[in-house]
């Protein structure tokens, strides 16, 4: 089915989207309890045209991540620009999954060319591939950033909605998906090359730069209200910090694919052991972050030339 284009006046503010998502989550949870499953994804694309980066925000992001000041936006910063448009799809009244409690389990970014400060760009976002998982349902939310109708960046975020039942017809009858495990394949850790000491305030600092002020990241008090023992670091902060270490512009070039799989959350304050190493054949790098004492994996991924 062809998707309907929905043009938004501007990139929406995340605060309002989270408030809407909270209300929708209560309604959807009650609806699923009543009906036993969720409905289909909306066949829409949300689009914003004529957006521009804010120079001060870009500078603050680069400073926080320890990235060299450049007019070309880091791939993680482009994600920040696209994320509210993607979120606007997930808080629609006809989006079948509750935003509250949804877990970001992986991310894949394809950068075709950098998006540069001063360029006007458009953002398009949609949801696809709703499918069962043994702990609920998975969905992919895709964002695309274009300059002069040329794709520069595409990100696919995969989310797990725990305890949600998907009708068989919703995933095209692929029965194998129902048995998919949420356990990540064992990752051989690279040699440790760094130790990140993350302060209790890093969630607030990244939230100020990104606009993502989800309460689970801001303080122990607000995180406990949502069932977490302490605040947790933004997954995309840890992934972007790993990308900054690898520095794809110098290591693989301006066209690359960046992936990350999230495992155990990083509680704040906390310490993360980090390591990266080149892939066989020089095609790119793999990286991981883990608990320095327990050895439990926090995240892992790759950066490869495309």
N, C-alpha and C positions, 0 to 999 in steps of 0.2 A: 504494500500500500504506500502510495506517495505521501510524503510528509507535508503538512501545511506550514508555511513560513509565518512566524509571528514576529513582527518588528517591534523591538523595545526602543523607547525614546533615548535611553542611556544605560550604561552599565549600572545595575541596581546595587544598593547598599546591602551588605551582608546582614547587618543587624535586623533590618526589617524582614529579610528573607528567613532568618532563623526564627523570628517570632511567628511568622506565618507557618513555618515548618513544624513548630511545636504544637500549634493548634491543630494542624492537619494530622499530626502523629496520633493525637488522642482520638480523633474521629476514625482514622484508619484502623487503629488497634481494636476499637469497638466493632467496626465493620467486619474485620476478619474473624473475630470471635463469633459473630453472628452468622456469617456466611461460610466460614471454614477455609477460605482461600482469597487471594487477591485477583484483581482484574488485569487487563492488558495494559501495556505502556501506551501513553499518548503518542500519536503519529504526528508530531510537531517538531519544528526547528525554531528555537528562539534565536533572534539575531539582533545585534547592535552594530550600527554603521558609524563611521567617522570618529572613532575613539582615538585618544592619544595618551601616551605615557606622561605621567607627572615627573618632571626632572628631580624634584626633591625626594619623592618616594623612591625613585630608582637609585638615587645616591644613598639614601638611608638603607635600602636593601643590600646594596653592594658593601656598605660599611659593616652591616650586621653579619654578613656571610664571609667577610674578609676577601671580597672579590675586587680585582683591579677595576678602577673607574673606566668605563667604556660607554660610548653611546649605544652600542649594540646591547640589547637587553638580554641578560642570562635566561636560559630556558625556564628556570624556576620562577623568574619574575613574570614571564609571559603567562605562566600558569595562574599567577595571582590575578592578572587582568581577566583571564577567561573564566575563572572559578565562579564568580557571582552569576554569570550568564548560565553556566551549567547548573548552579544551585536553583536558579529561577525555574528550570524545568522540573527539578525534584520537589518543588513546593506547590506545583499546580494542583488544583482540586482533583484532576483526573489522573494524577500520578499515583500508582497503586501502593507504593511502599512508604512507610513512615520514616521521616528524616531522623527523628530522635532514635538513637541506638544503632543507626547504620554504621558499619565498620568499613573504613577504607583499607582494602587489603592489597591492592597493587596499583601501579601506575606505569603507563608507557607513553613516552613523548617522542615524536618524530619532528626534528627540526630540519626543514628544507632550505631555509636561509634565515639569517637573523632579522628580527624586527628592531628597527633603529629609532632612537629618541627623535621626535619631530615628525615621524611618518604617521599618517592617519591609517588606521586599520579597522577591520570589521571582525566581529566574533560571532560564530555560529555554534550552537550547542543542541544536542539531542540525546535521548536515551535509547538503548538497543539491547537486544539479546538477553531478555529476562529468562532466567533458567533456574532449575532447582539445585539445591545444595543440601547436603545431609543435615545442615544446621539451619536451613532457611531457604533464602533465595539470593542469587547473584544478579547483578545488573551492571552493564557498562554505560558510562556517561561520557560522551565524546564531545570535545570542544575543538574548534578549528579557528585559527587566526589567519586572516588574509590581508594582503596589501595590494590594492589595485586589482582585486579579484584573483590574485596569485596566492596559493596556499604557502604560508611560511612556517607554520607550526601546527601540529595536531596532537592532542593529548587524550588518552583513554584512561579513565579512572574506573576501577572495578570495586564495587561495594557489595558487602554482605549484609542482608537484612535478616537478622536472627529470628527464628521461630515463625517465619512467614511461609505459607504454603502456596505453591504455584500450580495452577491447573495444568494437566498434561498437555492440552492443546496450545498453551501459551509458549511452549518452547519447541514447537514443531515435532513433537513426538520423539525427541532424542532421549531414550530411556536411560542411556548410560550416564547422562548428566546427574540423574537422581542419586547415583552412587558416588559422585565426586567427593573426595575427602577434603576437609579444610586443613589438614595437616600438610605443612610445607615439606618438600623434599629436603633431605639432609644436605646442608651446605658445608663444604670444606672451607674453613675460615682461612683467609689469606694471612700472611705475616703481619703482625701489628705494626703500624707505622705512626699511630697517633693515639692520644688519650684526650677525649673531649670532656671537660668539666662544665656541665650545664647548670647554671644557677636557677634558683626558684623563680626568677623573674623572666627567664628566656621566653616563656609562653606569652607573657604580656608584651615583651619587646617585639617578637615576631608578629603578634596580633596587631600591634600598632602599625607595623610596616605593611602587613598583608591585608588588614581589615578583617581578618578571621579571628574574632573574639569569642569563639566558642567557650563557654564556661569551663569545660573540662581541661582547658589549657591555662587558665588564668591564675588560679589559686587553689590551695588545698581545700579551702572552705567551699568554693563553688564547684570543685570537682567532686567532693564528697556528697553534695546535694544530688549528683547524678550517678552515684554509685561507685566512684573511684576513690581509692584510699588517699591518693595525692594527685596533684595536677600532672598531666602528661604532656610531653613535648609534641608539637605539631609534627606529623609524619613528613610533611613536605619540607619542613625546616631541616630535619635530619637528612632527607634525600638531597636537598639543595646544597647542604654543607658538603656532602660527599661529592657532589658534582663539582663544587668549587675546588676541592682538593685535586680532582682529576684534571680540571680545566680543559674541557673538550676542544676549545678553539685552538690550543697549542698541541693537544695530544692526538686528536682524531680529525680536526677540521670543523668547518662551520655547518656541515651537513652530518647529522648523527642521530642515533636512536638511543634513548636513555630509559632504562627500565628500573623499577624498584618493587620489591615484594616486602610487605611489612609483616613482621612476626610479633614479638612481644613489645608492648609499649615502653617508652622511656619515661620513668617517673622522675619528677623534678622536686628538689635538686637531684642530679644524678651524674654518673660518669659513664661514658661510652668508649669502649675500645674500638678503634677503627683501623682498617687495613685495605689496601688495594694492590692489584698486581696486573700486569699486562696479560691479555689473552694470547693463546697460542697463535702464531702466525702474524702477530702484530695488528690484529683487526680491531683492537680496542682494549678496554679495561674491565675488570670485575672488581667489586668492592663489597664490603660488609661492615656492619657495626654490631657489637655484642656487649653483654655485661662482662666487665673485666674480671670479676671473681667467679661468677656462676657459669660463664661461658654461654649463656642463653642468647640466641640470636635476636636482635632488634630489627634489622633490615638487611637486605642484600640486593644487588642488582648489577647491571652492566651498562657501559657506554661504548657503543660501537659505531664505526663509520658507516654511512649509508650511501 
